[in-house]
Amino acid sequence: MRAIPGLTTPDYALSTPAPLPPPGPLPLTPASSGIPGAPAVPYPTYRLDSGDQLRVIVFGQDNLSRLYNVDSGGSVALPLIGPIRARGLTTAQLANDIANELKQKYVKDPKVSVEVATYRPFFILGEVNKPGQYPYVNAMTVEAAVAIAEGYTERAKQRMVRLTRKFGGVMSTV
């Protein structure tokens, strides 16, 4: 079984029966690494969403530096500036947005860093030994997800998977 490009966010539920792509090199896209034969990656960097826990550090402002959760609306509530949209952004984009908000109102030259402390979970269903919810691991592949769920059952069709994800608030099959 091969890795499926695009399985880089934990919004996926794995089950059967959509066929895997045919064997052979995967196409390159501008978002890919540029290495011949490297898999195409539609979203090369992790995008934030509900369920992520973020470590926000505002240098020199210890009262603002702590862990924050992305709420069900896709926002992070920070002291002084209030809720700020995080859904769909990278950590660098969110850090920039936070710095801009702080600069407008409270801090002369804010230096902000954002990192994911805990990724939102992923779900694996179907013919695996232990289906359920698991913590996401950065740059996860289908093989890694199946291994985390302790492998396939005897009845599993190992050449068939169905990936679903929530994108823009809509569940879709990849």
ROTILO-586792 format. One line per 8 residues: their letters; for each residue x, z, y of N, C-alpha, C. Coordinates in Angstrom, 1 decimal. Layout:
residues N
A) X,Z,Y,X,Z,Y,X,Z,Y  ... .
END
This chain:
residues 174
MRAIPGLT) 0.8,0.0,-1.2,0.0,0.0,0.0,0.9,0.0,1.2  0.5,-0.7,2.3,1.2,-0.8,3.5,0.6,0.0,4.6  1.4,0.3,5.6,0.9,1.0,6.8,0.0,0.1,7.5  -1.1,0.6,8.1,-2.0,-0.1,8.9,-1.7,0.1,10.4  -1.4,-1.0,11.1,-1.2,-0.9,12.5,-2.4,-0.3,13.2  -2.2,0.5,14.2,-3.3,1.1,14.9,-3.7,2.5,14.5  -3.2,2.9,13.3,-3.5,4.3,12.8,-2.6,5.2,13.5  -2.7,5.3,14.8,-1.8,6.1,15.6,-2.6,7.2,16.4 .
TPDYALST) -3.9,7.2,16.2,-4.7,8.3,16.8,-5.5,9.0,15.7  -5.8,10.3,15.9,-6.4,11.0,14.8,-7.9,10.8,14.8  -8.5,9.9,15.5,-9.9,9.7,15.4,-10.4,8.9,14.2  -9.5,8.7,13.2,-9.8,7.9,12.1,-10.3,8.7,10.9  -11.3,8.1,10.2,-11.8,8.7,9.0,-11.4,7.6,7.9  -10.8,8.0,6.8,-10.4,7.1,5.8,-11.4,7.1,4.7  -11.8,6.0,4.2,-12.6,5.9,3.0,-12.3,4.5,2.4  -13.2,4.0,1.6,-13.1,2.7,1.1,-14.3,1.9,1.6 .
PAPLPPPG) -14.4,0.6,1.7,-13.8,-0.5,0.9,-13.2,-1.6,1.7  -13.0,-1.6,3.0,-12.4,-2.8,3.7,-11.0,-3.1,3.1  -10.8,-4.4,2.9,-9.5,-4.8,2.3,-8.3,-4.6,3.3  -7.2,-4.4,2.8,-6.0,-4.3,3.6,-5.6,-5.7,4.0  -4.8,-5.8,5.1,-4.3,-7.2,5.5,-3.4,-7.8,4.4  -3.4,-9.1,4.4,-2.6,-9.8,3.4,-1.1,-9.4,3.5  -0.3,-9.4,2.4,1.1,-9.1,2.4,1.8,-10.1,3.3  2.9,-9.7,3.8,3.8,-10.5,4.7,4.0,-9.8,6.0 .
PLPLTPAS) 4.8,-10.5,6.8,5.2,-9.8,8.1,3.9,-9.8,9.0  3.8,-8.7,9.8,2.8,-8.5,10.7,3.1,-9.2,12.0  2.2,-9.7,12.8,2.5,-10.4,14.0,3.0,-9.4,15.1  3.8,-10.0,16.0,4.3,-9.2,17.1,3.4,-9.3,18.3  3.3,-8.3,19.0,2.5,-8.3,20.3,3.4,-7.8,21.4  3.0,-8.0,22.6,3.8,-7.5,23.7,4.0,-6.0,23.7  3.0,-5.3,23.0,3.1,-3.9,22.9,4.0,-3.4,21.8  4.5,-4.3,20.9,5.3,-3.9,19.8,6.8,-3.8,20.3 .
SGIPGAPA) 7.6,-3.4,19.4,9.0,-3.1,19.7,9.8,-4.3,20.0  9.4,-5.5,19.6,10.2,-6.7,19.8,11.2,-6.9,18.7  11.1,-6.1,17.7,12.0,-6.2,16.5,11.2,-7.2,15.5  11.8,-8.3,15.1,11.1,-9.2,14.2,10.7,-8.5,13.0  9.4,-8.7,12.6,8.8,-8.1,11.4,8.3,-6.7,11.7  8.5,-6.2,12.9,7.9,-4.8,13.2,6.4,-5.0,13.3  5.7,-3.9,12.9,4.2,-4.0,13.0,3.7,-4.1,14.4  2.6,-4.8,14.6,2.0,-4.8,15.9,1.3,-3.5,16.2 .
VPYPTYRL) 1.5,-3.0,17.4,0.9,-1.7,17.7,0.0,-1.8,18.9  -1.3,-1.8,18.7,-2.2,-2.0,19.9,-2.0,-0.9,21.0  -1.7,0.3,20.6,-1.5,1.4,21.6,-0.3,2.1,21.2  0.9,1.7,21.8,2.1,2.3,21.3,2.4,3.7,21.7  1.6,4.2,22.6,1.8,5.6,23.0,0.4,6.4,22.7  0.5,7.6,22.4,-0.6,8.4,22.1,-1.5,8.6,23.3  -2.8,8.4,23.2,-3.8,8.6,24.2,-4.5,9.9,24.1  -4.6,10.7,25.1,-5.3,12.0,25.1,-6.8,11.8,24.9 .
DSGDQLRV) -7.4,12.9,24.3,-8.8,12.9,24.1,-9.2,14.3,23.8  -10.5,14.5,23.6,-11.1,15.9,23.3,-10.4,16.4,22.1  -10.1,17.7,22.1,-9.5,18.4,21.0,-8.0,18.5,21.1  -7.4,17.8,22.0,-5.9,17.9,22.2,-5.7,19.2,23.0  -4.6,19.9,22.6,-4.1,21.0,23.4,-2.8,20.6,24.1  -2.7,20.8,25.4,-1.6,20.3,26.2,-0.8,21.4,26.8  0.5,21.3,26.9,1.4,22.2,27.6,1.7,21.5,28.9  1.2,22.1,30.0,1.4,21.6,31.3,2.4,22.5,32.0 .
IVFGQDNL) 3.5,22.0,32.5,4.5,22.7,33.2,4.6,22.2,34.6  4.4,23.1,35.6,4.6,22.7,37.0,5.8,23.5,37.4  6.9,22.9,37.6,8.2,23.5,37.9,8.1,24.4,39.1  8.5,25.6,39.0,8.5,26.5,40.1,7.1,27.2,40.4  6.1,26.9,39.5,4.8,27.4,39.7,4.3,28.0,38.4  4.9,29.1,38.0,4.6,29.8,36.7,3.1,30.0,36.5  2.4,30.3,37.6,0.9,30.6,37.4,0.1,29.4,37.0  0.7,28.2,37.2,0.0,26.9,36.8,0.5,26.4,35.4 .
SRLYNVDS) 1.6,26.9,35.0,2.2,26.4,33.8,1.7,27.2,32.5  1.0,26.5,31.7,0.4,27.1,30.5,-0.2,26.0,29.6  -0.9,26.5,28.5,-1.6,25.6,27.6,-3.0,25.4,28.1  -3.4,24.1,28.0,-4.8,23.8,28.4,-5.4,22.9,27.3  -6.7,23.0,27.2,-7.4,22.2,26.2,-8.1,21.1,26.9  -8.1,19.9,26.2,-9.0,18.8,26.7,-10.4,19.1,26.2  -11.3,19.2,27.1,-12.7,19.6,26.7,-13.5,18.4,26.2  -14.7,18.6,25.8,-15.5,17.6,25.1,-15.8,16.4,26.1 .
GGSVALPL) -15.7,16.7,27.4,-15.9,15.6,28.4,-14.6,14.8,28.6  -13.5,15.2,28.0,-12.3,14.5,28.2,-11.5,15.0,29.4  -11.8,16.1,29.9,-11.1,16.6,31.1,-10.3,17.9,30.8  -9.4,18.2,31.7,-8.6,19.4,31.6,-8.9,20.2,32.9  -9.2,21.5,32.8,-9.5,22.3,34.0,-8.3,23.1,34.4  -7.7,22.8,35.5,-6.5,23.5,36.0,-6.9,24.3,37.2  -6.2,25.5,37.3,-6.4,26.3,38.5,-6.1,25.5,39.8  -6.8,25.8,40.8,-6.6,25.2,42.2,-7.2,23.8,42.3 .
IGPIRARG) -7.0,22.9,41.3,-7.4,21.5,41.5,-8.7,21.3,40.7  -9.0,22.2,39.7,-10.3,22.0,38.9,-10.1,21.0,37.8  -11.2,20.4,37.3,-11.1,19.5,36.2,-10.5,18.2,36.6  -9.7,17.6,35.7,-9.0,16.4,36.0,-9.1,15.5,34.7  -9.5,14.3,34.8,-9.7,13.4,33.7,-8.4,13.2,32.9  -8.5,13.4,31.5,-7.3,13.2,30.6,-7.6,12.2,29.6  -8.9,12.0,29.2,-9.3,11.0,28.1,-8.7,9.6,28.4  -8.0,9.1,27.4,-7.5,7.8,27.5,-6.2,7.6,28.2 .
LTTAQLAN) -5.7,8.7,28.8,-4.4,8.7,29.5,-3.2,9.1,28.6  -2.0,8.7,28.9,-0.8,9.2,28.2,-0.5,10.5,28.9  0.5,11.2,28.3,0.9,12.4,28.9,1.6,12.2,30.3  2.3,11.1,30.4,3.0,10.7,31.6,2.0,10.4,32.7  0.9,9.7,32.4,-0.1,9.4,33.4,-0.8,10.6,33.9  -1.1,11.5,32.9,-1.8,12.8,33.3,-0.9,13.6,34.2  0.4,13.7,33.9,1.4,14.5,34.7,1.4,13.9,36.1  1.4,12.6,36.2,1.4,11.9,37.5,0.1,12.3,38.3 .
DIANELKQ) -1.1,12.2,37.6,-2.3,12.5,38.3,-2.4,14.0,38.8  -1.9,14.9,37.9,-1.8,16.3,38.3,-0.9,16.5,39.5  0.3,15.9,39.5,1.2,16.0,40.6,0.6,15.5,41.9  -0.1,14.4,41.8,-0.8,13.8,43.0,-1.8,14.8,43.6  -2.6,15.4,42.7,-3.7,16.3,43.1,-3.0,17.6,43.8  -2.0,18.1,43.1,-1.3,19.3,43.7,-0.6,19.0,45.0  -0.1,17.8,45.1,0.6,17.4,46.4,-0.4,17.3,47.5  -1.6,16.8,47.3,-2.5,16.6,48.4,-3.0,17.9,48.9 .
KYVKDPKV) -3.0,19.0,48.1,-3.6,20.2,48.5,-2.7,21.5,48.6  -1.8,21.6,47.6,-1.2,22.9,47.5,0.3,23.0,47.4  1.0,22.0,46.8,2.4,22.1,46.5,3.1,20.9,47.2  4.2,21.2,48.0,4.8,20.2,48.8,5.4,19.0,47.9  6.2,19.3,46.9,6.8,18.3,46.1,6.7,18.7,44.6  5.5,18.6,44.0,5.3,19.1,42.6,6.0,18.3,41.6  6.7,18.9,40.7,7.3,18.3,39.5,6.5,18.8,38.3  5.8,17.8,37.6,4.9,18.2,36.6,5.3,17.5,35.3 .
SVEVATYR) 5.2,18.3,34.2,5.5,17.7,32.9,4.3,18.1,32.0  3.9,17.1,31.2,2.8,17.3,30.2,3.2,16.9,28.8  3.0,17.7,27.8,3.3,17.4,26.5,2.1,17.8,25.6  1.9,17.2,24.5,0.9,17.6,23.5,1.4,18.7,22.7  0.8,19.9,22.8,1.2,21.1,22.0,0.5,21.0,20.6  -0.7,20.6,20.6,-1.4,20.4,19.3,-2.3,19.2,19.4  -2.1,18.3,18.5,-2.9,17.0,18.4,-4.3,17.3,17.9  -5.3,16.5,18.3,-6.6,16.7,17.7,-6.5,16.3,16.2 .
PFFILGEV) -7.4,16.8,15.4,-7.3,16.5,14.0,-7.8,15.1,13.6  -7.5,14.7,12.4,-8.0,13.5,11.8,-8.8,13.9,10.6  -9.6,13.0,10.1,-10.5,13.3,8.9,-10.2,12.2,7.9  -10.1,12.6,6.6,-9.9,11.6,5.5,-11.0,11.9,4.5  -11.7,10.9,4.2,-12.9,11.0,3.3,-12.7,10.0,2.1  -13.5,10.2,1.1,-13.5,9.2,0.0,-12.7,9.7,-1.2  -12.1,8.8,-1.9,-11.5,9.0,-3.2,-10.0,9.5,-3.0  -9.9,10.7,-2.4,-8.7,11.4,-2.3,-8.9,12.8,-2.9 .
NKPGQYPY) -7.8,13.4,-3.3,-7.9,14.7,-4.0,-8.5,15.8,-3.1  -8.2,15.8,-1.9,-8.7,16.9,-1.0,-9.2,16.3,0.3  -10.4,15.7,0.3,-10.9,15.1,1.6,-11.1,16.2,2.6  -11.1,15.9,3.9,-11.4,16.9,4.9,-10.7,16.6,6.2  -10.6,17.7,7.0,-10.0,17.6,8.3,-8.5,18.2,8.2  -7.6,17.4,8.8,-6.2,17.8,8.8,-5.6,17.7,10.2  -4.5,18.4,10.5,-3.8,18.3,11.7,-3.1,16.9,11.8  -3.2,16.2,12.9,-2.6,14.9,13.1,-1.1,15.1,13.2 .
VNAMTVEA) -0.3,14.1,12.7,1.1,14.0,12.8,1.4,12.8,13.6  2.2,12.8,14.6,2.5,11.7,15.5,3.0,10.5,14.6  2.5,9.3,15.0,2.9,8.0,14.3,2.5,8.0,12.9  1.3,8.6,12.6,0.8,8.7,11.2,0.5,7.3,10.6  0.7,7.1,9.3,0.3,5.9,8.6,-0.8,6.3,7.6  -1.4,5.3,7.0,-2.4,5.5,6.0,-1.7,6.3,4.8  -0.5,5.9,4.4,0.2,6.5,3.3,0.4,8.0,3.6  0.7,8.3,4.9,1.0,9.7,5.2,-0.3,10.5,5.2 .
AVAIAEGY) -1.4,9.9,5.6,-2.7,10.6,5.6,-3.2,10.9,4.2  -3.0,9.9,3.3,-3.3,10.1,1.9,-2.5,11.1,1.3  -1.2,11.2,1.6,-0.3,12.2,1.0,-0.7,13.6,1.5  -1.1,13.7,2.7,-1.5,15.0,3.3,-2.8,15.5,2.5  -3.6,14.5,2.1,-4.8,14.8,1.3,-4.5,14.9,-0.2  -3.3,15.0,-0.5,-2.8,15.2,-1.9,-3.1,14.0,-2.8  -3.0,12.8,-2.2,-3.1,11.6,-3.0,-4.5,11.1,-3.4  -4.5,10.0,-4.1,-5.7,9.4,-4.5,-6.3,10.0,-5.8 .
TERAKQRM) -7.6,9.9,-6.0,-8.2,10.3,-7.3,-8.0,9.2,-8.3  -8.3,9.4,-9.5,-8.2,8.3,-10.6,-9.1,7.2,-10.3  -10.2,7.4,-9.6,-11.2,6.3,-9.4,-10.9,5.5,-8.1  -9.9,5.9,-7.3,-9.7,5.2,-6.0,-9.2,3.8,-6.2  -9.7,3.0,-5.3,-9.2,1.6,-5.2,-8.1,1.6,-4.1  -6.9,1.7,-4.6,-5.8,1.9,-3.7,-5.5,0.8,-2.8  -6.0,-0.4,-3.0,-5.7,-1.6,-2.2,-6.8,-1.7,-1.1  -7.8,-0.8,-1.1,-8.9,-0.9,-0.1,-9.0,0.4,0.7 .
VRLTRKFG) -9.1,0.2,2.0,-9.4,1.3,2.9,-10.3,0.9,4.0  -11.0,1.8,4.6,-11.8,1.5,5.7,-11.4,2.5,6.8  -11.0,2.1,7.9,-10.6,2.9,9.0,-11.7,2.9,10.1  -12.1,4.0,10.6,-13.1,4.1,11.7,-12.5,4.9,12.8  -12.9,4.6,14.0,-12.4,5.4,15.1,-13.4,5.4,16.2  -13.3,6.4,17.0,-14.1,6.4,18.2,-13.3,5.9,19.4  -13.8,4.9,20.0,-13.1,4.3,21.1,-14.1,4.0,22.2  -13.9,4.5,23.4,-14.9,4.4,24.5,-16.2,5.0,24.1 .
GVMSTV) -16.2,6.1,23.3,-17.4,6.8,23.0,-18.2,6.1,21.9  -17.7,5.0,21.3,-18.4,4.3,20.2,-17.6,4.3,19.0  -18.3,4.6,17.8,-17.6,4.6,16.5,-17.5,3.1,16.1  -16.3,2.7,15.7,-16.2,1.3,15.2,-15.3,1.3,14.0  -15.4,0.3,13.1,-14.6,0.1,12.0,-13.5,-0.8,12.4  -12.3,-0.4,12.0,-11.1,-1.2,12.3,-10.8,-2.2,11.2 .
END
